[in-house]
Amino acid sequence: MRVSICGLLLCLPLCAALGDIGANEMTKSHPFTVNASVVKGCVLGSGASDTDTFGNLNFGQISSLGSDIHIVSRIGACSVQLRCNPELNVILALSIGNHVTGSITAGRKLQNATSGETLLYQLYQDSNYSILWGDGSNGGMVRTITATGNTQEINVYARLFSSSILPTSGIYSDTVLLTIIY
């Protein structure tokens, strides 16, 4: 009998532990949500932050303009580099420059700062030099691309028009503003 009482005494604390309903638990668990909201955006250039410049588009040194001169931008020389959210429609618009008013259909102008003389040039979207690149209201069309999420290079095609008049020596320049809308 003694053995059976001892067996009952050892069993009682164990049975009470198995019947616990959690009122005295020392840990609790509860899930929470982690999220991020990605807004549409673009980075100009190929780095982690926006670039200050795309460089210059340069027709080079010329002594006469007996025929048109065609050039294509490249990285560091006016090619537009950008990285935008994938599948984002991005509009690229070019201003008329500093020396034209109204429409660019007759050409943009490079101006000699000393003499005030101008040379006609134009910027295009395509290698056929047929689609004027503007802002949609200045005689040229905007360019729309679909972003891939990777850095994309967009070339600028430029033509310096021939002239029967020999230009005065000096540096001829213009500044065109690129606007990116997304």
Order of alpha helices (4+ residues) and beta strands (2+ residues): alpha-beta-beta-beta-beta-beta-beta-beta-beta-beta-beta-beta
